[in-house]
């Protein structure tokens, strides 16, 4: 694991509360998800998984970290306006 990549005081203790399939961090890239980014995240311990909500499979890639939390890399843009 990369230094500083884990924010828990004890990285060997389980994450609390436990993750659910719908706990997501979504990053809107506004472009195709680079294959090399997916590969780097997998080498760092992430696993590519099917999204709980099929919307995210249509618009991006979902990866799960070793604690069960999910990151969605979306190729869509995002705006709050």
N, C-alpha and C positions, 0 to 999 in steps of 0.2 A: 504494500500500500504506500502511496506517495505521502511524504511528510506533510502534515497539516490537512490531509484530506478527510479526516474523521473528526467531527465536532463533539463527540461524546467524551466525557471525562475518562471513561474506561472503555476503550474500543472493543474489549472482549466481553463486556456485559451486553445483554440483549437490549435492543432499542425499545423504549417504552414511550407511548403506547405502541403495541404491535401494529404494523402496517396492514392496510386492507388493499384489495385490488383497485380501489378507487382513490387511493391517496396518490396524487400526482403532482409533480412539478413539471409544468409545460413551458417549453422554450419555443417561441415562435421565431423561426429563422428567416422566413420570407423567401426561401429558396430550397432547392433539393437538399436533403440531408446528406452530407458528404460521407461516402463509404469509409474513408479513413478515420472520421470521427467515431463512427460506430465501432470500428475495429479497436480504436484506442480505449473506448469505454469497456469493451468486452475484455481486453487485456488487463484492465484495471479491476476486473471482478464483476462487471455488469453482465447480465444475460438478456438477450433479446427475447421478448415474450409477446404473445398476442394481447392486445389491449382488452380490458374489461368492457369498455365501451367501443364498439366497432368503428365509431367515428374517427378515433385516433389511428386505427389501422389504415383508414382511407387517406388520412392527411399527414401521416408521419410514421415514426418508429418509436416503439416503447421498449425501454430497457429497465430491468429490475436490479437493484443493488443487493448485496448479500443480506441486508436486513429486511428485504421485501418491499422497500419503497421504490416507486416507479418514476422514471424520467421519460417524458414524451418530447421528442424532437419533432416539431411540427414544421412542415414546409410552407404553411400559411403565414400571412402577415397578421399582426394584431394591432388594433387601435382602440382606444377608449373614447374616441370622439364620435 
